[in-house]
Amino acid sequence: MDRWPGRPPARRRRLARREALGLNRPLWQQYLGFFKGLFTGDLGQSILTRRPVWQTLATGLPATLSLAVPAFLLALLIAVPLGVSMAVVTRQGRARRTELGFVSTSVVLGAIPDFLYGCIFIAAFGVGLHWLPVAGRSGPASYIMPVVALAFGPIAILTRIVRVEVLAVLQTDYIRTARAKRLRRARIYLRHALPNAVTATLTLSGMLLSGMIIGTVFVENVFAWPGLGQTIVTAITTKDFPVAQGIILIYGFGVIVINTVVDLILAILDPRSTVSEA
C-alpha cells in the first residue's frame, strides 16, 4: 500500500528516508532519541555513507591524534628549554635587546594561525623545493609539515609563559639561598627553578593540547589529512548531521578529559594548587 498517494516517486523516496532517519519526528523526540543512543553507544547513522557514526569516528580519530600528540610533544620539547634559557639570559633586566626581540618575535609567531603556517610550508618545502609531500598520509615524511604547522604557534606561546614563570621563580628567597650555597647553575635552574614553575606551564599545556586537537580541523583540510577535522568539514558541507554531532561530541569529551588529567597531575605535583584561599 502506498503510504504517500499522489506524491512523485522522488518525493516518496525522500519522505521514506526522513522517516527511516527519524527526521519526521518532533525535535524534542529526536533530542531524547539522541541521548538514549548516546548512553547505549549508538550515535546514529551517517546520512551520506549510511555507516554507523562510531565507525567513522574510529577511522578518523587515530589519524587526528597522530597529528595532535606529536605536535604537543614537539611544542613541549622546544618551548620548555627555550623558555628556561631565555629566562636565564634576560633575568634581572639583562640583555634588553634580546628580550625585546624575543618577545616581539614570539608575539608575532603566536598570532599566526596554524593553517597559514601549513600554506607557507606547502609553498616553500612542498611546491618550491619538492622536499616533502604536500597532501595525504603516505609515510613518515608526510607528518613533518602538518605536525610542525600545528606546533609552531603553541611553541611561541608556551615559551613566553615558561620564561615569565621561571623569571618569577628566580626572584624567590629559596633560589637566592641556593645561589648563596654556591650550587651549580644547572642544578639551580633544573632542580629548583623549573619544577616550581610547572603549575602555570602544565595548565597552559592542557589548554594547548585541547586547542591542537580542535585545530587539526584546519590543518587536516590544508594537507588533505584523513582525520576527524577533514571529516567534520565534509559532514557540515553535505549536511551529514549525525557525523558532525558525533565529532563535536568527541572533541568536547576530549577537552574535558585533558583538563581533568591536568588537574590531577597538578594536585600530585603541587598540592598547594588544590587549596583555596580563605
C-alpha positions as CSV (number, residue, x, y, z in Angstrom):
1,M,0.0,0.0,0.0
2,D,1.3,3.4,-1.0
3,R,1.8,5.5,2.2
4,W,2.1,8.7,0.2
5,P,-0.5,8.5,-2.6
6,G,-0.3,11.1,-5.3
7,R,3.3,12.0,-4.4
8,P,6.0,11.8,-7.1
9,P,8.4,8.9,-6.8
10,A,11.4,11.2,-5.8
11,R,9.2,12.8,-3.1
12,R,8.1,9.4,-1.8
13,R,11.8,8.2,-1.5
14,R,12.7,11.4,0.3
15,L,9.8,11.0,2.8
16,A,10.7,7.4,3.4
17,R,14.3,8.4,4.0
18,R,13.3,11.0,6.5
19,E,11.1,8.5,8.3
20,A,13.9,6.0,8.4
21,L,16.3,8.6,10.0
22,G,13.6,9.8,12.4
23,L,13.7,13.3,11.0
24,N,9.9,13.4,10.7
25,R,9.5,13.3,14.5
26,P,9.3,16.4,16.7
27,L,12.6,17.9,17.7
28,W,12.1,17.0,21.4
29,Q,11.7,13.4,20.4
30,Q,14.8,13.5,18.2
31,Y,16.7,15.1,21.1
32,L,15.6,12.4,23.6
33,G,16.4,9.7,21.0
34,F,19.9,11.1,20.5
35,F,20.6,11.0,24.3
36,K,19.2,7.5,24.5
37,G,21.5,6.3,21.8
38,L,24.4,8.2,23.4
39,F,24.1,6.2,26.6
40,T,23.8,2.9,24.7
41,G,26.7,3.6,22.4
42,D,24.6,4.3,19.3
43,L,25.4,7.7,17.8
44,G,23.2,7.1,14.7
45,Q,23.9,6.5,11.1
46,S,25.7,8.7,8.5
47,I,23.2,10.2,6.0
48,L,25.9,10.2,3.3
49,T,27.5,6.8,3.7
50,R,24.9,5.0,5.8
51,R,27.6,3.7,8.0
52,P,27.3,3.9,11.8
53,V,28.8,7.1,13.2
54,W,31.0,5.3,15.6
55,Q,32.8,3.5,12.7
56,T,33.5,6.9,11.1
57,L,34.9,8.2,14.4
58,A,37.0,5.1,14.9
59,T,38.5,5.6,11.4
60,G,39.3,9.3,11.8
61,L,40.3,9.6,15.4
62,P,43.7,7.8,15.2
63,A,44.7,10.0,12.3
64,T,43.8,13.1,14.2
65,L,45.7,12.0,17.4
66,S,48.7,11.1,15.2
67,L,49.0,14.8,14.4
68,A,48.0,16.4,17.7
69,V,50.1,14.3,20.1
70,P,53.4,14.6,18.2
71,A,52.8,18.3,17.8
72,F,52.1,18.7,21.5
73,L,55.3,16.8,22.4
74,L,57.3,18.8,19.9
75,A,56.0,22.0,21.5
76,L,57.0,20.9,25.0
77,L,60.5,19.7,23.9
78,I,61.2,23.1,22.3
79,A,59.3,25.6,24.4
80,V,60.4,24.5,27.9
81,P,64.2,24.5,27.3
82,L,63.9,27.7,25.2
83,G,61.8,29.4,27.8
84,V,64.2,28.5,30.6
85,S,67.2,29.6,28.5
86,M,65.6,33.0,27.7
87,A,64.7,33.5,31.4
88,V,68.3,32.9,32.4
89,V,69.7,35.2,29.7
90,T,67.2,38.1,30.4
91,R,67.0,37.8,34.2
92,Q,67.3,40.9,36.3
93,G,67.0,43.2,33.3
94,R,69.9,41.8,31.4
95,A,70.1,41.6,27.6
96,R,67.3,44.1,27.0
97,R,67.6,43.9,23.2
98,T,67.5,40.1,23.3
99,E,64.4,40.3,25.5
100,L,62.7,42.8,23.2
101,G,63.5,40.7,20.1
102,F,62.3,37.5,21.8
103,V,59.0,39.0,23.0
104,S,58.3,40.7,19.7
105,T,59.1,37.6,17.6
106,S,57.1,35.2,19.9
107,V,54.0,37.5,19.8
108,V,54.1,37.6,16.0
109,L,54.6,33.9,15.6
110,G,52.0,33.0,18.2
111,A,49.4,35.2,16.4
112,I,49.7,33.5,13.0
113,P,47.1,30.7,12.6
114,D,48.3,27.2,12.1
115,F,46.6,26.7,8.7
116,L,48.6,29.7,7.4
117,Y,51.8,28.0,8.6
118,G,50.6,25.0,6.6
119,C,50.1,27.0,3.4
120,I,53.6,28.6,3.8
121,F,55.2,25.2,4.4
122,I,53.5,23.7,1.4
123,A,54.6,26.6,-0.9
124,A,58.2,26.5,0.4
125,F,59.0,22.9,1.1
126,G,56.4,21.1,-1.0
127,V,55.9,23.1,-4.2
128,G,59.1,25.1,-4.2
129,L,61.8,22.7,-3.0
130,H,60.0,19.4,-3.5
131,W,61.4,18.1,-0.2
132,L,58.2,16.9,1.4
133,P,54.8,15.6,0.2
134,V,52.1,18.2,0.3
135,A,49.0,16.1,1.0
136,G,47.9,12.8,2.4
137,R,49.1,10.4,5.0
138,S,51.6,8.4,3.0
139,G,54.5,7.9,5.3
140,P,56.8,9.4,7.9
141,A,57.7,12.4,5.7
142,S,54.0,13.3,5.3
143,Y,53.8,14.0,9.1
144,I,56.6,16.7,9.2
145,M,54.8,19.7,7.7
146,P,51.4,19.3,9.4
147,V,53.0,18.5,12.8
148,V,55.3,21.5,12.7
149,A,52.5,23.7,11.4
150,L,50.3,22.6,14.3
151,A,53.1,23.1,16.9
152,F,54.6,26.4,15.7
153,G,52.1,28.8,17.3
154,P,51.9,26.9,20.6
155,I,55.7,26.9,20.8
156,A,55.8,30.7,20.7
157,I,53.0,31.0,23.3
158,L,54.3,28.4,25.7
159,T,57.9,29.7,25.5
160,R,56.7,33.1,26.7
161,I,54.8,31.6,29.6
162,V,57.7,29.4,30.7
163,R,60.1,32.4,30.6
164,V,57.8,34.5,32.7
165,E,57.2,31.8,35.3
166,V,60.9,31.0,35.6
167,L,61.8,34.7,36.0
168,A,59.3,34.9,38.9
169,V,60.8,31.8,40.5
170,L,64.4,33.1,40.1
171,Q,63.4,36.1,42.3
172,T,62.3,34.0,45.3
173,D,64.2,33.5,48.5
174,Y,65.0,29.8,48.1
175,I,66.7,30.5,44.8
176,R,68.8,33.2,46.5
177,T,69.6,30.7,49.2
178,A,70.6,28.1,46.6
179,R,72.9,30.6,45.0
180,A,74.4,31.5,48.4
181,K,75.3,27.9,48.8
182,R,77.2,28.1,45.5
183,L,75.2,25.3,43.9
184,R,75.9,24.7,40.3
185,R,73.8,26.8,37.9
186,A,72.4,23.8,36.1
187,R,71.1,22.4,39.4
188,I,69.6,25.7,40.4
189,Y,67.7,26.1,37.2
190,L,66.7,22.5,36.5
191,R,66.3,21.1,40.1
192,H,64.9,24.2,41.9
193,A,63.5,26.7,39.4
194,L,61.9,24.6,36.7
195,P,59.8,22.3,39.0
196,N,58.4,25.3,40.8
197,A,57.4,27.0,37.6
198,V,55.5,23.9,36.4
199,T,52.0,24.9,37.6
200,A,51.2,27.5,35.0
201,T,53.1,25.6,32.3
202,L,51.1,22.5,32.9
203,T,47.8,24.4,33.0
204,L,48.6,26.1,29.7
205,S,49.9,22.9,28.2
206,G,46.5,21.2,28.8
207,M,44.7,24.1,27.1
208,L,47.2,24.0,24.2
209,L,46.7,20.2,23.7
210,S,42.9,20.8,23.6
211,G,43.4,23.6,21.1
212,M,45.7,21.4,19.0
213,I,43.1,18.6,18.7
214,I,40.5,21.1,17.7
215,G,43.0,23.0,15.5
216,T,43.5,19.9,13.4
217,V,40.3,20.8,11.7
218,F,42.1,23.4,9.7
219,V,45.4,21.7,9.3
220,E,43.9,18.5,8.1
221,N,42.0,20.3,5.4
222,V,45.1,22.1,4.2
223,F,47.1,18.9,4.0
224,A,44.2,16.6,3.0
225,W,44.7,14.5,6.1
226,P,42.2,11.7,6.6
227,G,41.2,12.6,10.2
228,L,38.2,13.9,12.1
229,G,39.0,17.5,11.0
230,Q,38.5,16.8,7.3
231,T,35.5,14.5,8.1
232,I,33.6,17.2,10.0
233,V,34.1,19.7,7.3
234,T,32.7,17.2,4.8
235,A,29.9,16.4,7.1
236,I,28.9,20.0,7.5
237,T,29.1,20.9,3.8
238,T,27.0,17.8,2.9
239,K,24.6,18.3,5.9
240,D,25.5,14.9,7.4
241,F,24.4,16.0,10.8
242,P,24.8,12.7,12.8
243,V,28.5,12.6,11.8
244,A,29.0,16.3,12.7
245,Q,27.3,15.7,16.1
246,G,29.4,12.7,16.9
247,I,32.7,14.5,16.1
248,I,31.8,17.6,18.1
249,L,30.9,15.3,21.0
250,I,34.3,13.6,20.7
251,Y,36.1,17.0,20.7
252,G,34.1,18.2,23.8
253,F,34.8,14.9,25.6
254,G,38.5,15.2,24.8
255,V,38.7,18.7,26.2
256,I,37.1,17.6,29.5
257,V,39.4,14.5,29.8
258,I,42.5,16.6,29.2
259,N,41.6,19.3,31.7
260,T,40.7,16.6,34.3
261,V,44.1,14.9,33.8
262,V,46.0,18.2,34.0
263,D,44.2,19.0,37.3
264,L,45.1,15.6,38.7
265,I,48.7,16.0,37.7
266,L,48.8,19.4,39.3
267,A,47.3,18.1,42.5
268,I,50.0,15.4,42.7
269,L,53.0,17.7,41.8
270,D,51.8,20.8,43.7
271,P,49.2,20.1,46.4
272,R,49.1,23.8,47.1
273,S,47.1,24.3,43.8
274,T,44.1,22.5,45.4
275,V,44.0,24.7,48.5
276,S,41.6,27.6,48.1
277,E,42.4,30.9,49.8
278,A,40.0,32.0,52.6
